[in-house]
Amino acid sequence: MPHIFFRNKNGKFQLDNQEALRISSRATGIVLADLDNDGDVNLYISRIPHDKDSSYLIPIQGCKLHRKDGNGVFTDISRGNVNCPLSFGGGSSIELDYDGDGLLDIIVGEDPMTGYNGSKTRGSRLFHNKGNLQFEDVTQAVGITAGIPGYGAAAADVNNDGWADLFLAANDGAAYYSSTISMASFMNPRFT
């Protein structure tokens, strides 16, 4: 069954049949946020793809990014975007501005069950927003350990230092990353 998008019209929800949003998939997380600072929300859907040999009738690709173009119309801009890798078993997804540059970044937990998750990996990823809805994978550069899956993800300033901390939850353990950013590392924040 494809995703279903409902609009709130004066307190009543109405089905919106935009073709770009009627995507069949195994969606596991959604971010609705202004990722390009233009005053309206964009849509990021983390999804679990499947391979061509599976029993699914419709091919399911990985994560999707949609730009809101005005009047509530969304356009799929996933192709070639770093935060939409084809074989990544996207799980939970949240937005945060991990480096304080004023652009919302995306952390996506990956389902821990390799194969089932449509991927050979099981590591969560942090996608840094470079502007204009373009992202780069900075997972290793900021110190997030490889192979940490994420059924659930949360970000908040837990230790009151002014920087977002991360929590990634999975069935075989969880990881908590506390930001340790000093003035010397302001331009290259790392999580420990």
N, C-alpha and C positions, 0 to 999 in steps of 0.2 A: 504494500500500500504506500502511495506517495505521501510526502509531508503534507500537512494541512496547515494553512495560514489563515487565521481569523483576524479581521479588523474590528475594533471597537467603535461602533457608531452610536453615540449617545447612550452608552450603557448596555448595548446589545451587540453581541458578536455575530458577524456575518462572514461567511466563507469568501475568501479571495482566491480566484482561480488563475493567478499569474502562472504562466507556463514555466518561467524560470524557477519557481519555488515548488513545483510539483515534481519532486525528485524522489525516486524510489531508493531507499538506502537503509542501512542500519545506523541511524543517527544516534549519537550518544551524548552530545553536548552542543549547546548553542550559545553564541555571544551576539547580543544585539547592542551595539555601541557605536559611537561616532569615532570610527577608526581613522578618518581622514580630516577631522576637525573642520568639516564644512557645515556643521549645524544639524545634520540629520544622522540617523543610525544606519549602520551597515550590518550585514548579517554574515556571521561565520558559523558553519556547521561542521562539527567534528564527526567523522563517520568511519565505520569499519568497512573497508572494501572487501571484495572477494575475488578470487582468481578466476580465470576463464574456464577452468576445469570443474568449477563448482556446479551445483544443481540449480542455481538461480537462473531464471529465464531472462532477466534484465541485468545487464552488466552494472555493477556498482563500483564506482570509483571512490577514492579517498575523500578527504575534507574538501569543503566548498567555501568560497568567499563570494558574496554578492554585494555590489555597490548599489546604494539607493540613489536613483537618478532624479528624484522629484516626483511629486504627486503619488508617492508610495510605490513607485515602480522599481523593481530590483533587476539588476543585470548580473549574470554569472561572469566573474572575472577570474576564475580559478586557474585556468590554463596558464602554465608557466610561472605561477606564483609560488614562491618558496614555502609558504605556509599551507600549501595544498599538495603535499607529495603524494604521488599515485599509490605507493604501497606503504602506507602508514596507517596503523590501526587506531585512529584517533578515538580517544575516550572523552573524559570530561574536558571542558575548555572554559577558561575564564580570561577576562581582560585585566590588565594592570599596567601602570607606568613604572616599570622596574628601575629605570635609569633617570627619571625625573626630567625627561626632555619635552614633556607636554604631549607626547603621542602615546596612545594606548597600545601596549604590546599584548601578545596572546601566549598563554601557557596552555599546552594541550597534553593531557595525560594519555599514555598509550595503554590499550588493553593488555594485560599481562600474559594472555594465552597466545603465544606465537602460532602462526598457522590459522587458527580461528580468527585472529584479528586482521587477517589479510596481509600480514607483514612477517618478515623474518626477524624483526626486532621487537622489543617491548619497552622501549625507553621514552619517557616523556620529553617534550621539547619546548623550548622557549623561543618564540619568534619575535624578533625585535622589529618594531615598526620604523621604517626609514622614511615614511611620508608617501603620499599619493598612493596609498594602499599597496605598497611594496614592502616586503618583509625579508629578513635574513635569519637563519637559524644560528642562534648564539648560545645554544645549550652548553656546549663544552667550554666556550670562552668565559661564561659566568660561573662555572664551577658546579653545574648540576651533574651529578654522577650518572654515567651511562648505565642503561639497563634498569632504571627506576621506573616502573609502570605507574599508572595513575587512573584508578577507577574514579577517584574524586580528587579535586584540586581546589585549594582556597588560598587567597592572598589577603593579608592585612598587616598592619604595622603592630605586630605582637609585642615587640620589646621597646616600643615608643622611641625609636631613634629617627623617625621621619622617613623610613624606607620600608617598602613592602616586603614582608616575609612570605615564604611559600610553604604549603603543606600538601604533599601528594600521598594519597591513600591507596593501598592495594591489598589484595587478600593474602599476600605473603610478606607483609611488612609495609611500613610507611616511611616517608622521609620528610623531615622538617628542615627547611633552609632558612637561616636567619641572615638578613643582609648585614654585611660588615663593610660599610663604605666609609672611607675617610676622605678628607679633602684631597689627598694624594691620589686616591683611586676614583675620584668623582667621575671621570670620563670613562672608566672601565669598571663598573660595579661588579662584584662577585658575590656569590652566595656560598656560605659554608655550613 
